[in-house]
Amino acid sequence: MTDDSANMLDKTFDPATIEAKWYRHWEDTGLFRPERPDATPFTIVNPPPNVTGSLHIGHALDNTLQDVVIRYERLRGKDALWVVGTDHAGIATQMVVERQMEAKQDKRTNYTREGFVEKVWEWKAESGGTITRQLRRLGCSMDWSREQFTMDPHFTKAVVKVFVDLHKQGLIYRDKRLVNWDPRLKTAISDLEVETREIDGKFWHFKYPLSDGSGHISVATTRPETMLADMLVAVNPSDERYKPLLARGATVILPITGREIPIVADEHADPELGSGAVKITPGHDFNDFEVGKRAGIKAGDMLNMLDAEAHVCQTADGLIPAQLIGTDRFEARKRVVELLDEDGLLEKIEDRVIQTPYGDRGGVVIEPWLTDQWYVDAETLAKAPMEAVRSGAIEIVPKTWEKTFFNWMENIQPWCVSRQLWWGHRIPAWFGPKKLLDGSLIVSPKSREGREIFVAETEAAAEAAARHFYGDEYKIELLDHPTTSEDYLSADESTIYIFRDEDVLDTWFSSALWPFATLGWPDEEKPSPRQGRGLGEGNALQSDAPALPLAPTLSPEGERETLLSRHYPNDLLISGFDILFFWDARMAMQGLHFMKEVPWKRLYLHGLVRAADGQKMSKSKGNVVDPLGLIDQYGADALRFFMAAMESQGRDVKMDEKRVEGYRNFATKLWNAARFCQSNGIGASQSVAAPVATSAVNRWIISEVIETVAALDKAMADLRFDAAANTIYQFAWSQFCDWYIELIKGQFDEETKAVAGWVLDQILVMLHPFMPFVTEELWSKMGERPYELIVAQWPEPAAQVDSQAKAEVEWLIALISGIRGARTELNVPPSAKLPLMVPTEEPLQLPGRISRNLASLERLARVSEARPLQPIEVTIHDGATSTDNYEARLVAQRGAIQVIVDGVTYTIPLEGVIDIASEKARLEKALATSVKERDSIGKRLDNPAFVEKAKPEAVEKAKADHAAHAAEAERLQAALARLG
């Protein structure tokens, strides 16, 4: 250890003073990705947070777990790469920028598309790095030198290639289908971005007159306005009431519009619900869409009655009254009900709670809307990931999530990947006039005859494809958006205009490429997979993005290798279960399709962080916890350790600030233990292997290190973060700080100094993945080192567990703990030194143990001496005598502490030390109270009425109270037993 006073630890542990210093040092010196060309690679990719985001408690959990793993593997000598970056977050980012513009009385439509996109890039440059700065505060050891953004040029190139290749393979296609339409954002969104809320609504019953005037058929709906686009009335084919109508091909005259529509048989109609007849609006309801298709209505012929802002527009047959055109959908609802009521067609209105879809970002009611969109054949792409999970090529942890995974994948629907936004990856497709068989062209894009589509990676390729298709008699001109006239042909008919698709791709489409596009694909195609090869730094792609080492190198064996071949597939993905289908499943689809290998070998799904009472956190409930506030108050290490210690596979984490504070105290305890070592000449160890030890206590602590390393390695291999955190916590706090340091006080020979320094080093290394800041600071202060802790070597004690030493020290700890506990329970004055009486018939090795450890017993258990309890020869009757442990019985009768360890009863007399009768009375009274409370609560919990009807939190509290009183009763009973 150096004598330099600058290395002396401060008296007080202050996280704020060390966190910024160490993070800056690690990043500036490249220690997050040290040069390890011959090491085995280990790779994880960070779920890219939205560029608009700021660190929330879910991010804190997710990134803590990833950092624990990456730091652990780095310490084990791996070439550990943690890919980091941000997602362009199409909808979220466009919303943020538009809000800022609105605050300045500006709006997006005041600009060209290019002008608005430029404003988004300006916003990103100014405000888009918030979350990456916050990830640094959490201590995330990501490879920032290779930070990615999903709109970087190299990434955009990968996105375009995937779209084009999938289109060529028939796995991306354009189709007219219903989508979830957000009228506020004016874009399609996915099912996963729709949240369902229970809303108080109405159920309206209407009469639809039969066309032949013979009566009417009753229908009911929660959305009366959609009747303006009704195309059918459906009844169940088994419903006897309607078989005559079906037999004669009856039709109805749709009120308000006068449209004649047929009555059809379809299983969708439930005879038990309402009248058993349902109105069918194929263009505005997902179930109705399927009914319409079964009835033979083509998607292109389905009627649409709403525009992009959910205002009523005229249907193709022109039958909606002019007075309704342009009205908002909810105003239209009101007017439709009034008109039907005026015509005597409103039968009744019922109150009903309605499951209503809302956009999770736009915050308005979602409208099923019939539009032309781009779709991915997800059913085909889902086959390979399902097989990968079944075969074990992908391991899902916890395994219980497999059922959910398969259920979704087996029932997967076409994936709508187009979004009506300006910010995002522009779809690489161009539209041209439809070319008929006779060679003539349909020149209006609005024509229902369709249009030709040219999908290509570049404008040049699109132009070439169009020129080849239309022939040399036309010039081809590519336009970024339709002309004012929206014609495909110039006025002199010499030039064909090819318009670029104005839509962008769903954000999740691009992020699905994250595991391989971040590693250089497609510029570096992946050679055949190999493990454990090296990679040096190469040339970067030419772009504005950070330099990325993508160029091929030679492995030590002289074989060609790239970053992609070295780090794909990734080893592990850690994500919240809530993005299993948003992101995880889609990465599996794209990775297996394009790389022909799984994107990662293991998928770990963690739960949500909930409020202390188990409720989901939300701003509206006011129970959101700010992780940065917790870091300010307790330090990043404490928050990280809490997250790891509470992460139990398959369970949500309940926020508990008291436990965060407790882990801050844990860091402080370790700090103080290191200060104690420093002050007693204990410093940095010079050995990875355990030092030679002769004393039992030193051999014991080395054995504890060996067992702790093994338990920690097993927990990490099983991804049991809670077990891993609690393993190192118990060893550092209990075995080292509480017992080892206490046992060696006053015995600082050279062996003990060497062992203590070595053990402290092992603790710092094992604890580093969980608490990187305090451990690095202590590592640096305990002596001169050739390297920082972040790149130290994982413990390899190179020693065996010493069972004899373990048995002796564990006996000593149990005896001291028993005596201490009994003294406290029986109110023995701390200053009182009492004799320890040992029965002579105890095992042979104990006299030696007593003598070897008497100094520790005197100091830690306040024992004045240790002496044997002698058997005494006593007269029974008629002069007969017997040898009896009379002294032990006598001591017990007069009052004594009795502690049993390994089957041996140790006795400490209390006569004259405490008022034994009063103490017994106190304990008996307290015991009676605890038993009464325990039994009373137990009866309540045994009552089914209480358990079923009480609030869940009340039941949980009762269970906790019952357990507490039961434990207290057990403790008091044991205290009475100790008195003999």
SULMOCOR-V959760 format. One record per backbone hydrogen bond with DSSP energy under -0.5 kcal/mol. CO is the residue of the C=O (numbers start at 1). NH is the residue of the N-H. If there is no record, write none. Layout:
CO & NH
CO & NH
//
This chain:
4 & 7
5 & 8
12 & 14
14 & 17
14 & 18
15 & 18
15 & 19
16 & 20
18 & 22
19 & 23
20 & 24
21 & 25
22 & 26
23 & 27
24 & 28
25 & 29
26 & 31
26 & 32
27 & 30
30 & 33
31 & 34
34 & 36
36 & 39
40 & 79
42 & 81
43 & 571
43 & 572
44 & 83
49 & 87
50 & 53
53 & 131
56 & 60
57 & 61
58 & 62
59 & 63
60 & 64
61 & 65
62 & 66
63 & 67
64 & 68
65 & 69
66 & 70
67 & 71
68 & 72
69 & 73
70 & 74
71 & 75
72 & 76
73 & 78
74 & 77
75 & 794
78 & 80
79 & 42
79 & 81
80 & 82
81 & 44
81 & 83
82 & 143
83 & 46
84 & 148
85 & 49
86 & 150
87 & 51
89 & 93
90 & 94
91 & 95
92 & 96
93 & 97
94 & 98
95 & 99
96 & 100
97 & 101
98 & 102
99 & 103
100 & 104
101 & 104
101 & 106
102 & 105
107 & 110
108 & 111
112 & 116
113 & 117
114 & 118
115 & 119
116 & 120
117 & 121
118 & 122
119 & 123
120 & 124
121 & 125
122 & 126
123 & 127
123 & 128
124 & 128
127 & 130
129 & 133
130 & 134
131 & 135
132 & 136
133 & 137
134 & 138
135 & 139
135 & 140
136 & 139
140 & 142
142 & 144
143 & 146
144 & 147
148 & 86
149 & 152
152 & 156
153 & 157
154 & 158
155 & 159
156 & 160
157 & 161
158 & 162
159 & 163
160 & 164
161 & 165
162 & 166
163 & 167
164 & 168
165 & 169
166 & 171
166 & 172
167 & 170
171 & 377
173 & 375
175 & 177
175 & 373
177 & 371
179 & 181
179 & 369
180 & 182
180 & 189
181 & 183
181 & 367
182 & 186
182 & 187
187 & 182
189 & 180
190 & 193
191 & 194
193 & 360
195 & 358
197 & 199
197 & 356
199 & 201
199 & 354
201 & 352
203 & 350
204 & 221
205 & 347
205 & 348
206 & 208
206 & 219
207 & 209
208 & 217
209 & 253
210 & 213
215 & 210
217 & 208
219 & 206
221 & 204
223 & 226
224 & 227
225 & 228
226 & 229
227 & 230
231 & 262
232 & 280
233 & 264
234 & 278
235 & 266
236 & 239
238 & 240
239 & 242
239 & 243
240 & 243
242 & 246
243 & 247
244 & 248
245 & 250
246 & 249
250 & 263
251 & 211
252 & 254
252 & 261
253 & 209
254 & 258
255 & 257
259 & 254
259 & 261
261 & 252
262 & 233
262 & 264
264 & 235
266 & 269
269 & 271
270 & 273
272 & 274
273 & 276
276 & 236
277 & 220
278 & 234
279 & 281
280 & 231
280 & 232
281 & 284
283 & 370
285 & 289
286 & 290
287 & 291
288 & 292
289 & 293
290 & 294
291 & 295
292 & 297
293 & 296
296 & 298
298 & 301
298 & 302
299 & 302
305 & 313
307 & 310
310 & 329
311 & 307
312 & 326
315 & 318
321 & 324
321 & 325
322 & 325
324 & 327
327 & 312
328 & 332
329 & 333
330 & 334
331 & 335
332 & 336
333 & 337
334 & 338
335 & 339
336 & 340
337 & 341
338 & 342
339 & 343
340 & 345
340 & 346
341 & 344
345 & 207
345 & 347
348 & 205
350 & 203
352 & 201
352 & 354
354 & 199
354 & 356
356 & 197
357 & 366
358 & 195
359 & 363
364 & 359
366 & 368
367 & 181
369 & 179
369 & 371
371 & 177
371 & 373
373 & 175
374 & 417
374 & 418
375 & 173
376 & 378
376 & 415
377 & 381
378 & 382
380 & 383
381 & 385
382 & 386
383 & 387
384 & 388
385 & 389
386 & 390
387 & 391
388 & 392
388 & 393
388 & 394
394 & 396
395 & 397
395 & 603
397 & 605
398 & 401
399 & 402
400 & 403
400 & 404
401 & 405
402 & 406
403 & 407
404 & 408
405 & 409
406 & 410
407 & 411
408 & 411
409 & 412
414 & 416
415 & 376
415 & 417
417 & 506
419 & 421
419 & 504
422 & 424
424 & 426
425 & 505
427 & 429
428 & 456
429 & 501
430 & 454
431 & 499
432 & 452
434 & 436
434 & 442
436 & 439
440 & 436
441 & 443
442 & 434
443 & 445
443 & 488
444 & 447
447 & 450
450 & 434
452 & 432
453 & 455
454 & 430
454 & 456
458 & 462
459 & 463
460 & 464
461 & 465
462 & 466
463 & 467
464 & 468
465 & 469
466 & 470
467 & 471
471 & 474
475 & 496
477 & 498
479 & 500
483 & 486
486 & 445
488 & 497
490 & 493
494 & 475
495 & 490
495 & 497
496 & 477
497 & 499
498 & 479
499 & 431
503 & 427
504 & 419
506 & 509
506 & 510
507 & 511
508 & 512
510 & 513
511 & 514
513 & 516
513 & 517
514 & 518
516 & 519
516 & 521
517 & 520
520 & 523
520 & 524
523 & 525
525 & 527
539 & 550
539 & 551
541 & 543
548 & 550
553 & 561
555 & 558
559 & 555
561 & 553
562 & 566
563 & 567
564 & 568
565 & 530
570 & 601
571 & 602
572 & 45
573 & 575
573 & 604
575 & 606
576 & 579
577 & 580
579 & 583
579 & 584
580 & 585
583 & 587
584 & 588
585 & 589
586 & 590
587 & 591
588 & 592
589 & 593
590 & 594
591 & 595
591 & 596
591 & 597
592 & 596
599 & 570
601 & 395
602 & 573
603 & 397
603 & 605
604 & 575
604 & 606
606 & 577
608 & 610
608 & 653
609 & 617
610 & 655
611 & 614
615 & 611
618 & 622
618 & 623
619 & 622
625 & 57
625 & 627
626 & 630
627 & 631
628 & 632
629 & 633
630 & 634
630 & 635
631 & 635
635 & 639
636 & 640
637 & 641
638 & 642
639 & 643
640 & 644
641 & 645
642 & 646
643 & 647
644 & 647
646 & 648
647 & 722
648 & 651
651 & 607
652 & 654
653 & 610
653 & 655
656 & 659
656 & 660
657 & 661
658 & 662
659 & 663
660 & 664
661 & 665
662 & 666
663 & 667
664 & 668
665 & 669
666 & 670
667 & 671
668 & 672
669 & 673
670 & 674
671 & 675
672 & 676
673 & 677
674 & 678
675 & 679
676 & 680
677 & 680
677 & 682
678 & 681
681 & 683
688 & 796
695 & 699
696 & 700
697 & 701
698 & 702
699 & 703
700 & 704
701 & 705
702 & 706
703 & 707
704 & 708
705 & 709
706 & 710
707 & 711
708 & 712
709 & 713
710 & 714
711 & 715
712 & 716
713 & 717
714 & 718
715 & 720
716 & 719
719 & 721
720 & 724
721 & 725
722 & 726
723 & 727
724 & 728
725 & 729
726 & 730
727 & 731
728 & 732
729 & 733
730 & 734
730 & 735
731 & 736
732 & 737
733 & 738
734 & 739
735 & 740
736 & 741
739 & 743
740 & 744
741 & 745
742 & 745
744 & 747
747 & 749
749 & 753
750 & 754
751 & 755
752 & 756
753 & 757
754 & 758
755 & 759
756 & 760
757 & 685
757 & 761
758 & 762
759 & 763
760 & 764
761 & 765
762 & 766
763 & 767
764 & 768
765 & 769
767 & 770
767 & 771
771 & 775
772 & 776
773 & 777
774 & 778
775 & 779
776 & 780
777 & 781
778 & 782
782 & 684
788 & 791
789 & 792
797 & 690
801 & 803
802 & 806
803 & 807
804 & 808
805 & 809
806 & 810
807 & 811
808 & 812
809 & 813
810 & 814
811 & 815
812 & 816
813 & 817
814 & 818
815 & 819
816 & 820
817 & 821
818 & 822
819 & 823
820 & 824
821 & 825
822 & 826
823 & 828
824 & 827
829 & 832
832 & 834
834 & 864
835 & 837
836 & 838
836 & 867
837 & 907
838 & 869
839 & 842
843 & 846
843 & 847
845 & 849
846 & 850
847 & 851
848 & 852
849 & 853
851 & 854
853 & 857
854 & 858
855 & 859
856 & 860
857 & 861
857 & 863
862 & 834
865 & 836
867 & 838
868 & 870
869 & 840
870 & 887
872 & 874
872 & 884
874 & 882
877 & 880
880 & 876
882 & 874
882 & 884
884 & 872
884 & 886
885 & 889
886 & 890
887 & 891
888 & 892
889 & 893
890 & 894
891 & 895
892 & 895
895 & 910
895 & 911
897 & 908
899 & 901
899 & 906
901 & 904
904 & 901
904 & 906
905 & 839
906 & 899
907 & 837
908 & 897
910 & 913
910 & 914
914 & 916
915 & 919
916 & 920
917 & 921
918 & 922
919 & 923
920 & 924
921 & 925
922 & 926
923 & 927
924 & 928
925 & 929
926 & 930
927 & 931
928 & 932
929 & 933
930 & 934
931 & 935
932 & 936
933 & 937
934 & 938
935 & 939
936 & 940
937 & 941
938 & 942
939 & 943
940 & 943
942 & 944
943 & 946
943 & 947
944 & 948
945 & 949
946 & 950
951 & 954
951 & 955
952 & 956
953 & 957
954 & 958
955 & 959
956 & 960
957 & 961
958 & 962
959 & 963
960 & 964
961 & 965
962 & 966
963 & 967
964 & 968
965 & 969
966 & 970
967 & 971
968 & 972
969 & 973
970 & 974
971 & 975
972 & 976
973 & 977
974 & 978
975 & 979
976 & 979
977 & 980
978 & 898
979 & 896
//
